[in-house]
Structure formats: C-alpha cells, structure tokens
Amino acid sequence: RFCRSPVKLIQGNILDIDFNDADVVFCYLMPELLAKVNGKLRKLKPGTRIISHQFGLVGWQPIWEMVVAAPPYEKKISAYRVGLPLIPTAMSILAENHAANRVRWHDNKYSSFY
C-alpha cells in the first residue's frame, strides 16, 4: 500500500507556498534555490521526507542516495528525513537494490533493476 490518505500535489513557487503539513516534499531545484529554502525545510514536522533531484541539501545527511542511469546522463536522487533517524522504508530498500548501477532505463521510463 503506497498511501493511506488522499494525496495532494502542490505545484508553485516554493518560496511562497505554505507546506508545513507536508509528509513528503519533492525538490526539483537548482543549488541556489535549495539554499534559500533550507531553513524552511528544517522547520517541517519531524518525519517529513524530502526528496531532491540532482542536487543535495547542504548541511543535511541523506538517508539514501541513488544514481539513475538515464542515457546520456546520470541523475542523482537524494532522500532526507526531518528530525528522525533512518527508519527503513520501501524506498530505502529499493534504493539499496539500485546500488552499483543495477538500474536499467528504458524508453525514458524506469522499468526494472537487475
């Protein structure tokens, strides 16, 4: 089961949006903007997960990272958890299975790992 409650997706200017009640925040941001929202992310409720595409959060320890081969590039995904130690989740177990480039990218969609 992926989710126990309805999912609410919010797209907008991360500097203006109030997302204090979020359980997961996905950041597709350049390093300069990540630095601007760092303080806002640290104020999220304990247990909130933060997923960052390509660039890490300065001063944070990721709970997992993976590099996904997406020819001709490689993409880095980092996950963080606010205020709690690492608790194994399906995503962290999946990330461990992707170690050592065991990721296959097919037709721009994640298909399988081996």
C-alpha positions as CSV (number, residue, x, y, z in Angstrom):
1,R,0.0,0.0,0.0
2,F,1.6,3.2,-1.1
3,C,-0.6,5.8,0.6
4,R,-3.1,5.6,3.4
5,S,-4.7,9.0,2.8
6,P,-5.6,11.1,-0.3
7,V,-2.6,12.7,-2.0
8,K,-2.5,16.4,-2.5
9,L,0.0,17.7,-5.1
10,I,1.0,21.3,-5.0
11,Q,3.0,23.0,-7.7
12,G,4.1,26.5,-7.3
13,N,6.8,28.9,-6.0
14,I,8.4,27.1,-3.1
15,L,9.3,30.5,-1.5
16,D,5.6,31.4,-1.3
17,I,3.8,28.2,-0.6
18,D,3.0,27.0,2.9
19,F,3.8,23.3,3.0
20,N,4.3,22.9,6.8
21,D,1.8,20.0,6.9
22,A,3.5,18.1,4.1
23,D,4.6,14.5,4.6
24,V,6.8,14.5,1.5
25,V,8.4,17.4,-0.3
26,F,10.0,16.8,-3.8
27,C,12.6,19.4,-4.8
28,Y,13.5,19.8,-8.4
29,L,15.6,22.9,-7.8
30,M,19.0,24.4,-8.6
31,P,21.5,24.7,-5.7
32,E,20.9,28.4,-5.2
33,L,17.2,27.9,-4.6
34,L,17.8,24.9,-2.4
35,A,20.0,27.1,-0.2
36,K,17.2,29.7,0.0
37,V,14.6,27.1,1.2
38,N,17.0,25.2,3.5
39,G,15.7,27.0,6.6
40,K,12.1,26.4,5.6
41,L,12.7,22.7,5.1
42,R,14.3,22.4,8.5
43,K,11.2,23.7,10.1
44,L,9.0,20.9,8.7
45,K,7.4,18.5,11.2
46,P,9.5,15.6,12.3
47,G,9.4,12.6,10.0
48,T,8.7,14.6,6.8
49,R,10.6,13.2,3.9
50,I,12.4,15.4,1.4
51,I,13.4,14.1,-2.0
52,S,15.9,16.2,-4.0
53,H,16.7,15.7,-7.7
54,Q,20.3,16.1,-8.8
55,F,21.5,18.4,-6.0
56,G,21.8,17.6,-2.3
57,L,20.9,19.8,0.6
58,V,23.8,21.5,2.2
59,G,24.2,20.6,5.9
60,W,21.9,17.6,5.7
61,Q,22.8,13.9,6.0
62,P,20.8,11.9,3.3
63,I,19.1,8.7,4.4
64,W,19.8,7.3,1.0
65,E,21.1,8.4,-2.4
66,M,21.0,6.7,-5.8
67,V,22.3,7.4,-9.2
68,V,20.0,6.5,-12.0
69,A,21.4,5.9,-15.5
70,A,19.3,7.9,-17.9
71,P,21.5,7.9,-21.1
72,P,23.2,10.1,-22.0
73,Y,23.1,11.4,-18.4
74,E,23.2,10.1,-14.9
75,K,20.7,11.6,-12.4
76,K,21.3,11.7,-8.6
77,I,18.3,11.4,-6.3
78,S,18.8,12.1,-2.6
79,A,16.3,11.5,0.3
80,Y,16.3,13.1,3.7
81,R,14.1,12.8,6.8
82,V,13.4,15.7,9.1
83,G,14.3,15.2,12.7
84,L,14.3,11.4,12.8
85,P,17.0,8.7,12.4
86,L,16.8,6.5,9.4
87,I,13.8,4.2,9.5
88,P,13.8,1.6,6.7
89,T,11.1,2.2,4.2
90,A,10.2,0.6,0.9
91,M,12.0,3.5,-0.9
92,S,15.2,3.0,1.1
93,I,15.2,-0.7,0.5
94,L,14.6,0.0,-3.2
95,A,17.5,2.4,-3.2
96,E,19.8,-0.2,-1.7
97,N,18.8,-2.6,-4.5
98,H,19.9,0.1,-7.0
99,A,23.4,0.3,-5.7
100,A,26.3,-0.3,-8.1
101,N,24.3,0.9,-11.1
102,R,21.9,-2.0,-11.2
103,V,19.3,0.3,-12.7
104,R,18.0,-0.2,-16.3
105,W,16.5,2.8,-18.0
106,H,14.2,2.0,-21.0
107,D,12.3,4.4,-23.2
108,N,12.7,7.2,-20.5
109,K,10.7,5.1,-18.0
110,Y,12.0,3.2,-15.1
111,S,11.5,-0.4,-16.0
112,S,13.4,-2.8,-13.8
113,F,16.6,-3.4,-11.9
114,Y,18.9,-6.4,-12.1
